[in-house]
Amino acid sequence: MNSYHIEKPFALIIFGASGDLAKLKLFPALYSMAEQKHLPKEYHIVGYARTKIEKENFQKEFSDSIKNHFKHATKSHLNETILKELTSHVSYVSGQYDKLDDFKKLRSHLSKITNNKEITTLAYFSVPPQVFQNIIGNLGETKRHENEDIRLILEKPFGEDTESARELFHFVARYFKEENIYLLDHYLGKAAVQSLLHLRHSNRLINMMMKGPEVANIQITAFEKLGVTSRAGYFDQVGTIKDMVQSHLLQILALITMSIPITENAVGLHREKYSILSALKFIESRKNIVLGQYESYNKEKDIPKNSKTETFAAMRLFIDRESWYKTPIYIRTGKKLDEKHTYVVVELKKFAFQPKDEEPNRLIFELQPNERINIRLVGGEISTSGTVSSTTESMPEHSMLLLDVIRKRRLHFLSFEEIIATWQITDKILAFIEKAKLKPEKYPDFSPGPTGQDQLTTIDDFKWFDIPEKK
Ligand code: BG6
């Protein structure tokens, strides 16, 4: 029996079932779970959205989006029998998010399909954050009893700043316990990101190299080739800092720099990540941040001609902790760049007597599209590579995370405190951008981004490390 095998029945309600996230990520994730035989005998997938459609039509949308995914996003073969079996578990309820009566209707639907049995309910919020509270309130009001096993899966963005995130968490707490809330950042579902934790926990050699006093600087790069795609309306309101840095990149930063928790459990991990995230420091200066916007951004559909939203951001941060004192951390991320590549470089200190132009030793963690770790020890020219990922099972991020929710594993989810800490530093950075009236520098589509990014590392006499394969 595989390690993910689930026996207990569950009902998964997908709010926002007609949206992009559901079609592009969740439905294919469910297929993967079925294909790898991770689903129990009894399970129900219930789509909920405002659109009024019949069950059969929704089932068709469900299986079409999986077929589509297979046509475009993967090279593997789709098994029609598995897809058909999976689709037979799918039903649909149409309703508003703010109408209690519609949630009562949903509740009777659940009772009907489960023959009135009380089973675990997973509620996936695949909706814009503006309706989170409506759904939470109505789900809370229609609970069978105080301790009913309902698990809420909320995906980022959690609010739009510290205040709104706090408000959201206070609101949730009125109806549900924190242990029933799974705050999802899909980067933590990536096998390579998960392996960082495992690697630091079990590889003493690597861990010793990653101690603050040994490290000269850390660089986190997340480049994307895609532009805003069909999410112009959302993206233009938020920009790259809120969209990518606030959660995905700060989470990677925390996993790389935190003290390793003694036990690999969620409470310990959340505590260590929080300790780093709450100590992040941005020194207010134009020298410490660079914004960019790809040339064709203003010509994209639904983007205002004069939009100044950043599609690229690079920044220089510090961690206010004794062990990381004065170690710069550079982060850069952007859209419509020359490649899709996410990697972390930990550059080790040199001896004072080493020649200035000699290459430093580096630990390189490539997270996507390749998953590998590379240790370059110069001097003796020792260079070794291995794979970062320790899992043999390869599944999409959302499948890994859904399975974790089903198994009540909170390790790869976020805590309220961490999110508040990441919003606090994000708010500070954004307030500075506004105060200093920073404008994004234009960069050519499919280029390596604005040239200004180099100014960040040169302050400390370092250079961005581009993976050689890139050039
Ligand atoms: C999402 C952002 O959270 O992450 C998108 O909203 C971004 O703008 C995406 O494109 C990147 O995810 P991945 O897994 O492709 O690196």
Residues whose N, C-alpha, C, O or C-beta is under 5 A from the ligand:
A	BS01	BG6	D243
